[in-house]
Amino acid sequence: MNPIVTISGGGIIGNYISSRLNNNNIESLIIEKSASILPAAENIRTLTLNPYSKKLLDDLGIDIKYAEIKKINVFDGEGSGRIDFSSEEIRSDNLSYVCYFNDLQSELKKGEKERTLFKTEIKNFKENDSNNTCNILLSGSEEINSQFIAGCDGRNSNVAKLSLLKPITSVYEQTAITFTAKCNLGDLNSAYQIFSERGIFAIMPLPPSSEELTHTIVWSVDHKRIKGNNIEDFVKKNISYFERKLNAEINIHSNILSFNLSNHHFENYISGSLVLIGDAAHSIHPLAGQGINLGFADADAFCEEIIKAYQSKINFDKNLVLKKYEIRRKDMNLLMLKSMDFFVDLFRSDNLYIRLLRNIGLSSVNKTNFIKRFFINHASGNNKI
Ligand SMILES: Cc1cc2nc3c(=O)[nH]c(=O)nc-3n(C[C@H](O)[C@H](O)[C@H](O)COP(=O)(O)OP(=O)(O)OC[C@H]3O[C@@H](n4cnc5c(N)ncnc54)[C@H](O)[C@@H]3O)c2cc1C
């Protein structure tokens, strides 16, 4: 068992990479710390996929249910600024797709089960210069050799810690709250995002289900706003503000999940045979639902470079293959991360002048078609390097 690529972490990104490489006859092995069968979890978390990520999944034959978003309406809850995006503006069928996190993860895992070692972790690894591979020590004391280690083990990546790579981390002092709901918003292909003092509130359609649930909510709130309340009380006290803004009733259906928000980014994604991909390399504020999309764009670039190298049938320089991946992805990810931070700070400010500027800014961009098209194309994954 000496796979060409050993993948640390069998989440969505790790399983996607394994499946794509094996479809191209490149052997992989996933090392996943959790068990193969997990207790059934309530379907609460959702993911917003851009058209490019959805295409990558379609190409692998992943068949799950999606809700289609054709319009996104963004507005400032405290002012008059608004901006609307529609799929017609980029002559596309949809702007994005919503799926359940569990549906996508379990569908991808199903195909890769026999290529996964569960309840296992990488304990250590060292470069073997004599044959240009890497010796990997697993938690069961087993040793394997691989050409590459793909670090797909999420935001506290174990393999990043074992390497000398150092992350730059910052905290937002915010919590992301998410739940599903029944809501009487008329148009089931529209998403809404409200920036307000009570947080950044996004409401998006859900894929069809037997329970006839209609929407998923992702709501980021400053810690100082929640102080003294538990999350459920905070949601119950403040949801009516958004019901008024949307002119709709929102009936909470699921349990309420919450996550502390922070971001991180590595200055380098590669070290020897190791390469960081997806949340292992970077994490981002969920306000634009871009986290997994950046991960899919990373995974796509990594797979393309590896497949190209192996299909060329000539000796290739391993470091150059990984360097190409890093060049393609690092600056794009950093740009998205910095843009999200800019929006978080802009809408957090109570300063009257900044509020005025952001209202004028939003409405001006709304009237400027080429800037809007740039934003939409960027978010849809169409601006690929
Ligand atoms: C509230 C919220 C809402 C979000 N909404 C969106 C959205 O709408 N759209 C979007 O694009 N993104 C969204 N995201 C971000 C998205 O969920 C992540 O970007 C994505 O899940 C990252 O996938 P991943 O496979 O890289 O990492 P993970 O999902 O973290 O998977 C890591 C895997 O590695 C395993 N692992 C961990 N440590 C080890 C170890 N030591 N050894 C072996 N295995 C290990 C874990 O068990 C797991 O299986 C959201 C995030 C939050 C918090």
The ligand as a Tripos MOL2 file, in Angstrom:
@<TRIPOS>MOLECULE
LIG
   53    58     1     0     0
SMALL
NO_CHARGES

@<TRIPOS>ATOM
      1 C1        -21.6150   28.3160    9.5670 C.3       1 LIG1
      2 C2        -20.8420   27.9980    8.3380 C.ar      1 LIG1
      3 C3        -21.4790   28.0900    7.1120 C.ar      1 LIG1
      4 C4        -20.7650   27.8300    5.9500 C.ar      1 LIG1
      5 N1        -21.4190   27.9720    4.7710 N.ar      1 LIG1
      6 C5        -20.7300   27.7990    3.6310 C.ar      1 LIG1
      7 C6        -21.3730   27.9800    2.3670 C.ar      1 LIG1
      8 O1        -22.5620   28.2870    2.2660 O.2       1 LIG1
      9 N2        -20.6360   27.8250    1.2370 N.ar      1 LIG1
     10 C7        -19.3000   27.5090    1.3020 C.ar      1 LIG1
     11 O2        -18.6520   27.4510    0.2450 O.2       1 LIG1
     12 N3        -18.6720   27.2650    2.4820 N.ar      1 LIG1
     13 C8        -19.3490   27.4180    3.6410 C.ar      1 LIG1
     14 N4        -18.7070   27.1950    4.8290 N.ar      1 LIG1
     15 C9        -17.3110   26.7010    4.8410 C.3       1 LIG1
     16 C10       -17.2290   25.1930    4.5320 C.3       1 LIG1
     17 O3        -18.0600   24.4760    5.4110 O.3       1 LIG1
     18 C11       -15.7730   24.7030    4.6120 C.3       1 LIG1
     19 O4        -14.9880   25.5320    3.7760 O.3       1 LIG1
     20 C12       -15.6330   23.2470    4.1630 C.3       1 LIG1
     21 O5        -16.4090   22.3840    4.9410 O.3       1 LIG1
     22 C13       -14.1650   22.7990    4.2410 C.3       1 LIG1
     23 O6        -14.0480   21.5070    3.7340 O.3       1 LIG1
     24 P1        -12.6890   20.6850    3.9220 P.3       1 LIG1
     25 O7        -12.9320   19.3350    3.3370 O.co2     1 LIG1
     26 O8        -11.5280   21.4950    3.4200 O.co2     1 LIG1
     27 O9        -12.4730   20.5900    5.5120 O.3       1 LIG1
     28 P2        -13.3930   19.9120    6.6270 P.3       1 LIG1
     29 O10       -14.8240   19.9380    6.2730 O.co2     1 LIG1
     30 O11       -12.9860   20.5510    7.9160 O.co2     1 LIG1
     31 O12       -12.9230   18.3770    6.6250 O.3       1 LIG1
     32 C14       -11.7240   17.9710    7.2610 C.3       1 LIG1
     33 C15       -11.7220   16.4460    7.4120 C.3       1 LIG1
     34 O13       -10.4690   16.0650    7.9910 O.3       1 LIG1
     35 C16       -10.6950   15.2100    9.1080 C.3       1 LIG1
     36 N5         -9.5660   15.4240   10.0360 N.ar      1 LIG1
     37 C17        -9.3720   16.4550   10.8980 C.ar      1 LIG1
     38 N6         -8.2120   16.2770   11.5720 N.ar      1 LIG1
     39 C18        -7.6820   15.1310   11.1080 C.ar      1 LIG1
     40 C19        -6.4820   14.4120   11.4240 C.ar      1 LIG1
     41 N7         -5.6230   14.8330   12.3720 N.pl3     1 LIG1
     42 N8         -6.2210   13.2620   10.7520 N.ar      1 LIG1
     43 C20        -7.1070   12.7910    9.8210 C.ar      1 LIG1
     44 N9         -8.2620   13.4280    9.5080 N.ar      1 LIG1
     45 C21        -8.5330   14.5790   10.1250 C.ar      1 LIG1
     46 C22       -12.0390   15.6290    9.6670 C.3       1 LIG1
     47 O14       -12.6270   14.5850   10.4260 O.3       1 LIG1
     48 C23       -12.8090   15.9180    8.3620 C.3       1 LIG1
     49 O15       -13.3630   14.7440    7.8330 O.3       1 LIG1
     50 C24       -19.3910   27.4420    6.0140 C.ar      1 LIG1
     51 C25       -18.7510   27.3010    7.2520 C.ar      1 LIG1
     52 C26       -19.4590   27.6090    8.4120 C.ar      1 LIG1
     53 C27       -18.7440   27.4890    9.7310 C.3       1 LIG1
@<TRIPOS>BOND
     1     1     2 1
     2     2     3 ar
     3     2    52 ar
     4     3     4 ar
     5     4     5 ar
     6     4    50 ar
     7     5     6 ar
     8     6     7 ar
     9     6    13 1
    10     7     8 2
    11     7     9 ar
    12     9    10 ar
    13    10    11 2
    14    10    12 ar
    15    12    13 ar
    16    13    14 ar
    17    14    15 1
    18    14    50 ar
    19    15    16 1
    20    16    17 1
    21    16    18 1
    22    18    19 1
    23    18    20 1
    24    20    21 1
    25    20    22 1
    26    22    23 1
    27    23    24 1
    28    24    25 2
    29    24    26 1
    30    24    27 1
    31    27    28 1
    32    28    29 2
    33    28    30 1
    34    28    31 1
    35    31    32 1
    36    32    33 1
    37    33    34 1
    38    33    48 1
    39    34    35 1
    40    35    36 1
    41    35    46 1
    42    36    37 ar
    43    36    45 ar
    44    37    38 ar
    45    38    39 ar
    46    39    40 ar
    47    39    45 ar
    48    40    41 1
    49    40    42 ar
    50    42    43 ar
    51    43    44 ar
    52    44    45 ar
    53    46    47 1
    54    46    48 1
    55    48    49 1
    56    50    51 ar
    57    51    52 ar
    58    52    53 1
@<TRIPOS>SUBSTRUCTURE
     1 LIG1         1 GROUP 0 **** ****
